[in-house]
């Protein structure tokens, strides 16, 4: 028990340094800028913002700290030494992939490519020993692939936890134009988390070195992934904790399901992928044949998850489109408006206003002006409710309910899948 308490105490002290790291606050600034884009889009679409920048940023900060602690425990448990995972090679590959598609800015793709390339070079080394003379190629071959692949698994497992806990928070309503030309309602799930993490750095020191005194003795089974350091007869390995900063992002669309349900499915699928990849990485540290499987699993498994999720979401009919249900369906409700104060929620169906049947937004605004105060009949969670609203000019101008788009909707979002290179060529032209 004292061993665990010592580890947790040292982790907390190290994490405090991450919180005062300027790079951590730089990541927070980037998070604020991303949420500002989301809020500005809401204003363009609906004239007002559904989300508050500072509330979603504060939520992301708190959950990010929680996720950082969770991820740090896993990094420490496996004994992943960041000096052996080839970070210096991952970032250039990730940035290069980003130029083709922004979603490729992910270590799952870059890490898989680097791992496969490393295995390829190792296979060629007996035939072409001169490969070891090149510093870059030699560095790629020296990467500890189990640690690299386990790092990818842990980061995605941390992301799955954050998606499950807060992936639906700050969901932004959108009007989306489909490839068929229809405009439907839905939610854009955009979450960003700054992560204060604790990394390990391995060092070889003399067996009787007094350079580091007062360290914590780890169990014999640790680290699970082993080490790639070549030790002399009178040397030992010590691991230093140091604070690092990372950022995780989650982007998704909820079209045929509500944001809460969508985030649960995504989190579960991502968790299964992450656990499978992490287990394969640990096994590969002892059975080298598994390394190739884990290397291909990292990018291909991640790509499969994305296509699987998109296929599931788009294969079912959208729930926020005109005609999907009887009445006029509410997509979202703006804060501090008559609609919110009356208890109207996303997913409600407005059935009648002042006794008149409602099937479109035009029907609603026509009927609400016929009686004072307006009497609204809604269907909320399979229950019929009747609401009486105070009628005044401000309420009529800003009722606060965002309805599903009608057939004549002129303001919408259209997904652009063009790459960075395509956009660059278009600007030059």
C-alpha positions in Angstrom: 0.0 0.0 0.0 2.9 2.4 0.8 4.3 1.7 -2.7 1.0 2.7 -4.4 0.7 5.8 -2.2 4.3 6.9 -3.0 3.6 6.4 -6.7 0.4 8.4 -6.6 2.0 11.2 -4.6 4.8 11.5 -7.0 2.4 11.5 -9.9 0.3 14.3 -8.5 3.4 16.4 -7.8 4.7 15.9 -11.4 1.2 16.6 -12.8 1.2 20.0 -11.1 4.2 21.0 -13.2 2.1 20.2 -16.3 -0.6 22.6 -15.2 1.8 25.5 -15.0 3.6 24.5 -18.2 3.2 27.3 -20.8 2.5 24.6 -23.5 -0.5 23.4 -21.5 -2.1 26.9 -21.6 -1.2 27.1 -25.3 -3.3 23.9 -25.8 -6.1 25.5 -23.8 -5.9 28.6 -26.1 -6.2 26.3 -29.1 -9.2 24.7 -27.5 -10.9 28.1 -27.0 -10.3 28.9 -30.6 -11.9 25.7 -31.7 -15.0 26.3 -29.6 -15.1 29.9 -30.8 -15.4 28.5 -34.4 -18.3 26.3 -33.3 -20.1 29.2 -31.5 -19.7 31.5 -34.5 -21.2 28.8 -36.8 -24.2 28.6 -34.5 -24.7 32.3 -34.7 -24.5 32.2 -38.5 -27.0 29.4 -38.7 -29.5 30.4 -36.0 -28.7 34.0 -35.2 -27.6 33.1 -31.6 -25.3 30.7 -29.9 -26.5 27.5 -28.2 -23.3 27.0 -26.3 -21.2 29.2 -24.1 -17.4 29.3 -25.0 -16.3 29.5 -21.4 -18.6 26.8 -20.1 -17.5 24.2 -22.6 -13.9 25.2 -22.2 -14.1 24.8 -18.4 -15.7 21.5 -18.9 -13.0 20.4 -21.3 -10.3 21.5 -18.9 -11.7 19.5 -15.9 -12.3 16.4 -17.9 -8.9 16.8 -19.6 -7.2 16.8 -16.2 -9.1 13.6 -15.3 -8.2 12.0 -18.6 -4.6 13.0 -18.1 -4.4 11.3 -14.7 -6.1 8.2 -16.2 -3.7 8.0 -19.1 -0.7 8.7 -16.9 -1.5 5.7 -14.7 -1.7 3.4 -17.8 1.6 4.8 -19.2 3.3 4.2 -15.8 1.7 0.8 -15.4 3.1 -0.4 -18.7 6.4 1.4 -18.2 6.4 3.2 -21.6 9.5 5.2 -21.9 9.0 8.1 -24.3 12.6 8.2 -25.4 12.1 4.8 -27.2 8.8 5.4 -29.1 10.2 7.5 -31.9 8.2 10.7 -31.3 10.6 12.6 -33.6 9.5 10.4 -36.5 5.8 10.3 -35.7 5.1 14.0 -36.0 6.5 14.5 -39.5 4.5 11.5 -40.8 1.4 12.7 -39.0 1.7 16.3 -40.5 2.3 14.8 -44.0 -0.8 12.7 -43.7 -2.7 15.8 -42.5 -2.1 17.4 -45.9 -4.2 14.7 -47.5 -7.0 14.7 -44.9 -7.2 16.5 -41.5 -8.5 13.4 -39.7 -5.2 11.6 -40.5 -3.5 13.9 -38.0 -3.6 11.0 -35.6 -0.9 8.7 -34.1 -2.9 5.7 -35.1 -2.0 6.3 -38.7 1.4 7.7 -38.3 2.4 5.2 -35.7 1.2 2.3 -37.8 3.1 3.5 -40.8 6.3 4.1 -38.8 6.0 0.6 -37.2 5.5 -1.2 -40.5 8.4 0.7 -42.0 10.6 -0.2 -39.1 9.8 -3.9 -39.5 10.5 -3.6 -43.2 13.9 -2.1 -42.6 14.8 -4.8 -40.0 13.9 -7.5 -42.5 16.2 -5.9 -45.1 19.1 -5.3 -42.7 20.7 -8.8 -43.1 20.7 -8.3 -46.9 21.7 -4.6 -46.8 23.8 -4.0 -43.6 24.7 -0.5 -44.9 21.2 0.6 -43.9 22.4 0.8 -40.3 24.9 3.5 -41.3 22.2 6.0 -42.0 21.3 7.8 -38.8 17.6 8.3 -39.7 17.0 4.7 -40.8 19.0 3.4 -37.9 16.8 5.5 -35.5 13.6 4.0 -37.1 14.9 0.5 -36.6 15.8 1.2 -32.9 12.2 2.3 -32.0 10.7 0.0 -29.4 7.6 -0.9 -31.3 5.7 -2.5 -28.4 6.0 0.8 -26.5 5.0 2.8 -29.6 1.9 0.7 -30.3 0.9 0.6 -26.6 1.2 4.4 -26.5 -1.3 4.7 -29.3 -3.6 2.3 -27.6 -3.5 4.2 -24.3 -4.1 7.6 -25.9 -7.2 6.2 -27.7 -8.4 4.4 -24.5 -8.2 7.7 -22.7 -10.1 9.4 -25.5 -12.8 6.7 -25.3 -13.2 7.5 -21.6 -13.5 11.2 -22.3 -16.0 10.7 -25.1 -18.1 8.5 -22.8 -18.0 11.0 -20.0 -18.4 14.3 -21.9 -18.5 13.6 -25.7 -22.1 14.8 -25.9 -21.5 18.0 -23.9 -21.6 21.2 -26.0 -23.2 19.4 -28.9 -23.9 22.0 -31.6 -27.1 21.8 -33.7 -26.6 22.1 -37.5 -28.5 22.1 -40.7 -26.7 19.6 -43.0 -27.1 19.2 -46.7 -26.8 15.5 -47.7 -25.3 14.2 -50.9 -28.9 13.7 -52.1 -29.5 17.4 -51.8 -31.9 17.2 -48.8 -31.3 19.5 -45.8 -31.7 17.7 -42.5 -31.1 18.6 -38.8 -28.5 17.0 -36.6 -25.8 17.7 -34.1 -22.1 18.2 -34.6 -20.1 16.7 -31.7 -16.9 18.6 -31.3 -14.9 18.1 -28.1 -11.3 19.0 -27.3 -9.4 18.2 -24.2 -6.0 19.5 -22.9 -4.2 16.6 -21.2 -1.5 17.1 -18.6 0.3 13.8 -18.8 3.2 12.2 -17.0 5.9 10.6 -19.2 8.8 8.3 -18.3 12.4 8.7 -19.5 14.8 5.8 -19.2 18.4 6.3 -18.3 21.3 3.9 -17.8 23.5 4.7 -14.8 26.2 2.8 -12.8 24.9 0.2 -10.4 26.4 2.1 -7.4 25.4 5.5 -8.7 24.3 8.0 -6.0 23.0 10.5 -8.6 19.4 9.7 -7.8 18.6 9.0 -4.2 15.2 8.4 -2.7 13.6 6.8 -5.7 10.8 4.3 -5.6 11.7 0.6 -6.1 9.3 -1.0 -8.6 8.2 -4.7 -8.6 10.1 -7.3 -10.6 7.4 -7.6 -13.2 7.7 -3.9 -14.1 7.9 -2.6 -16.8 5.6 -4.9 -18.7 7.0 -3.8 -22.1 10.6 -4.3 -21.1 13.4 -2.0 -22.3 15.6 -1.7 -25.4 18.5 -0.3 -23.6 21.8 -2.3 -23.8 23.2 -2.3 -20.3 26.7 -3.0 -19.3 27.6 -5.5 -16.5 27.6 -2.8 -13.8 24.7 -0.7 -15.0 21.1 -0.4 -14.2 18.1 1.4 -15.7 16.3 4.2 -13.8 13.1 5.9 -15.0 12.4 9.6 -14.5 8.9 11.1 -14.4 8.5 14.3 -16.2 5.4 16.4 -17.2 4.2 16.5 -20.8 1.2 18.1 -22.5 -1.1 16.6 -25.1 -4.4 17.4 -26.7 -7.2 15.1 -27.7 -10.0 15.9 -30.1 -13.3 14.2 -31.0 -15.5 15.0 -34.0 -18.7 13.2 -35.0 -22.2 13.8 -36.3 -25.4 12.7 -34.7 -28.0 12.4 -37.5 -30.0 9.3 -36.8 -29.5 9.2 -33.1 -29.3 11.7 -30.3 -25.9 13.0 -29.1 -25.9 11.1 -25.9 -26.6 7.7 -27.6 -24.1 8.5 -30.4 -21.3 9.2 -28.0 -21.9 6.0 -26.1 -21.6 3.9 -29.2 -18.5 5.7 -30.4 -16.8 5.4 -26.9 -17.5 1.7 -26.7 -16.2 0.9 -30.2 -13.1 3.0 -29.5 -12.5 1.3 -26.2 -12.6 -2.2 -27.8 -10.1 -1.1 -30.4 -7.8 0.5 -27.8 -7.8 -2.5 -25.5 -7.2 -4.9 -28.4 -4.3 -2.8 -29.6 -2.8 -2.4 -26.1 -3.0 -6.1 -25.4 -1.4 -6.9 -28.8 1.4 -4.4 -28.0 2.1 -6.0 -24.7 2.1 -9.5 -26.2 4.4 -8.3 -29.0 7.0 -7.5 -26.4 7.3 -11.2 -25.7 6.2 -12.7 -29.0 7.7 -10.7 -31.9 5.4 -12.3 -34.5 2.5 -10.3 -33.0 4.2 -7.0 -33.7 3.3 -7.0 -37.4 -0.4 -7.7 -36.5 -0.4 -4.8 -34.0 1.3 -2.5 -36.5 -1.4 -3.0 -39.1 -4.2 -3.0 -36.5 -3.3 0.6 -35.4 -4.3 2.4 -38.7 -6.6 -0.2 -40.2 -8.6 -0.7 -37.0 -9.0 3.0 -36.5 -10.1 3.5 -40.2 -12.6 0.7 -39.8 -14.1 2.3 -36.7 -14.7 5.6 -38.6 -16.3 3.9 -41.6 -18.4 1.7 -39.3 -19.7 4.6 -37.3 -20.5 6.7 -40.4 -22.2 3.8 -42.1 -24.4 3.1 -39.0 -25.3 6.7 -38.6 -26.2 7.3 -42.3 -27.9 4.0 -43.0 -30.8 4.9 -40.7 -33.4 7.6 -41.4 -32.5 11.0 -39.7 -34.5 11.8 -36.6 -34.3 15.6 -37.1 -35.9 16.0 -40.5 -39.3 17.3 -41.6 -41.8 14.5 -41.8 -39.8 12.1 -39.7 -42.5 12.4 -36.9 -45.9 14.0 -36.6 -45.9 17.7 -35.5 -43.0 20.1 -35.6 -39.9 18.6 -34.1 -37.5 20.7 -32.0 -33.8 20.3 -32.8 -32.4 22.5 -30.0 -33.4 25.2 -27.6 -31.5 28.5 -27.0 -30.6 29.3 -23.4 -32.5 31.9 -21.5 -35.4 32.1 -23.9 -39.2 31.6 -23.5 -38.9 28.1 -25.0 -36.3 27.0 -22.4 -38.2 28.6 -19.5 -41.4 26.8 -20.6 -39.6 23.4 -20.4 -39.3 22.7 -24.1 -36.4 20.3 -24.9 -34.6 18.9 -27.9 -36.6 16.1 -29.4 -40.0 17.5 -28.4 -42.7 17.6 -31.0 -45.0 20.6 -31.1 -48.4 19.2 -32.0 -50.8 22.1 -31.6 -50.8 25.9 -31.0 -54.1 27.5 -29.9 -55.9 24.4 -31.1 -54.4 24.5 -34.6 -52.4 21.5 -35.9 -48.7 22.2 -36.5 -46.7 20.5 -39.2 -44.2 23.2 -40.2 -42.4 26.3 -38.8 -44.8 28.5 -40.9 -47.8 26.8 -39.2 -46.2 27.6 -35.8 -45.6 31.3 -36.4 -49.1 31.7 -38.0 -50.8 30.0 -35.1 -48.9 31.6 -32.2 -50.1 35.1 -33.3 -53.8 34.0 -33.2 -54.2 33.7 -29.5 -52.9 35.4 -26.4 -51.4 33.8 -24.4 -50.3 31.1 -26.8 -51.4 27.6 -25.7 -49.0 24.9 -26.9 -49.5 21.2 -27.0 -46.3 19.2 -27.1 -45.3 15.5 -27.1 -42.3 15.1 -24.8 -40.9 11.6 -24.1 -44.1 9.9 -25.2 -46.2 12.2 -22.9 -48.6 14.9 -23.9 -48.1 18.3 -22.2 -49.8 21.6 -22.5 -47.9 24.8 -22.0 -49.1 28.4 -21.7 -46.6 31.1 -22.7 -46.6 34.7 -22.0 -47.2 36.6 -25.1 -45.1 39.6 -25.8 -43.2 41.0 -28.7 -39.9 39.9 -27.4 -41.1 36.3 -27.1 -42.4 36.3 -30.6 -39.2 37.7 -32.0 -37.0 35.3 -30.0 -39.0 32.3 -29.0 -35.8 30.3 -28.6 -36.7 26.9 -30.3 -34.6 25.8 -33.3 -36.9 23.6 -35.4 -35.9 20.9 -37.9 -35.2 22.4 -41.3 -38.0 22.7 -43.8 -37.7 21.9 -47.5 -37.0 25.6 -48.3 -34.1 25.9 -45.9 -31.4 28.1 -47.4 -28.8 28.2 -44.7 -27.0 24.9 -44.1 -23.6 23.2 -43.7 -22.1 21.1 -46.5 -19.3 18.7 -45.7 -16.2 19.3 -47.8 -13.9 16.3 -48.1 -11.2 18.1 -50.1 -7.6 17.7 -49.0 -5.2 20.5 -48.1 -3.5 20.1 -51.6 -6.9 20.4 -53.4 -7.8 23.6 -51.5 -4.3 25.0 -52.2 -4.6 24.3 -55.9 -8.0 26.0 -56.0 -6.7 29.1 -54.3 -3.8 29.3 -56.8 -6.3 29.0 -59.6 
